[in-house]
Amino acid sequence: MFQTINTQLENNILIITINRPDKMNALNHQVLAELALAIDDVHGRNNIKAAIITGAGEKAFVAGADISEFLTLSPKQGEELAKKGHVIFQRIETSHKPIIAAVNGFALGGGCELAMACHFRLASNKARFGQPEVGLGLIPGYGGTQRLTQLVGKGRALELMLTGDMISADEALAWGLVNHVVQPEELLPKAIAILQKIQTKAPLAVTRIIKCANAALDKDQDGFELETQEFGACFETKDLQEGATAFLQKRPPNFTGE
Ligand code: COA
C-alpha cells in the first residue's frame, strides 16, 4: 500500500524502511505522509509492540529532506514544512511504544533528525551523521537544532551544524549520538534483539519510562513531579504484582500490560 516506504512485521516489531534508494531515501512530501501513517499503525495496532526505522539500500539511511522540493517554497510554506516535520517526529519521540533507528548509511539533515527523534539509535560502521543544511543556505528544520544540542551538547552540536561536516559511526558513538556500532549485517538483528528484550519487560512501565525521560527535556514539564506520579501509578497495575511476585518466587514474570 505504501510507495516510498516498506513495512514488515517481524516478532511484533514493525520494521519501517524508507525506500527511495535512488534518491538516498530523501524525505519528500510522500515519504513524510507515509511515515506518518506507519507511525499511526505503531500507535494503534495491538500486534505491534515496537518499531525500527531504517533505510533501503547500502548507502543511505536518509540523506535529508528532498532538496528538489525547496526551490519554490515561500517563507510561509517553509515554516509549514518545518511544522509538519515537527509533528511527525514528535509523534515518534512521544510514542508509547519503543521506536529505534537502525542507521545503515548516510543520516544527513532530516535523516539525522529522524534518527534523533527515535528513542535511541544503533548504527552500522558505514553510517555517517551530519547536519549539512548550512551549506544550502538553510538551517535544520525538523528539530535538529534542539535534539542534537540535547543529545551531544551545545559545543559539539554547533560545530556539526555550523561546519556542515559529517562524523563517522565511531565518532557518533563517542559523542553519545548512537548507542552501538555494528557490522552492517548485524544492524537489524541487534536492533531486533534489543526490542525483544524490552518486550519481556512490563509494557506500562516501558511507556512510563519513555514519558518521564521525554519530560526531562521538556521545559514545560516538571520531570521529577511526573516521575513521582508515574511511579505511584505503577502500584495499581497487575504488572507490578506479577513482576514483584515472580521475583520473590524466583521465576520469570509474565506481563500482560494491565
Ligand atoms: N534531496 C534530494 N535528492 C537527493 C538528496 C536530497 N537530500 N540526497 C541525495 N539525493 C539524490 C541526488 O540528487 C542523486 O540524484 P540523481 O541520481 O537523480 O542525480 C542521488 O540522490 C544520488 O546522490 P549522489 O549525490 O549522486 O550520491 P553520492 O554518493 O555522490 O553522495 C551524499 C551522497 C549523501 C553525500 C549526497 O547525495 C548529499 O550530499 N546529499 C545531500 C545531503 C544534504 O544536504 N541533506 C540535507 C538536506 S536539507
Boltz pocket constraint, residues with backbone or C-beta under 6 A from the ligand:
constraints:
  - pocket:
      binder: B
      contacts: [[A, 21], [A, 22], [A, 23], [A, 24], [A, 26], [A, 63], [A, 64], [A, 65], [A, 66], [A, 67], [A, 68], [A, 106], [A, 108], [A, 109], [A, 110], [A, 132], [A, 133], [A, 136], [A, 138]]
      max_distance: 6.0
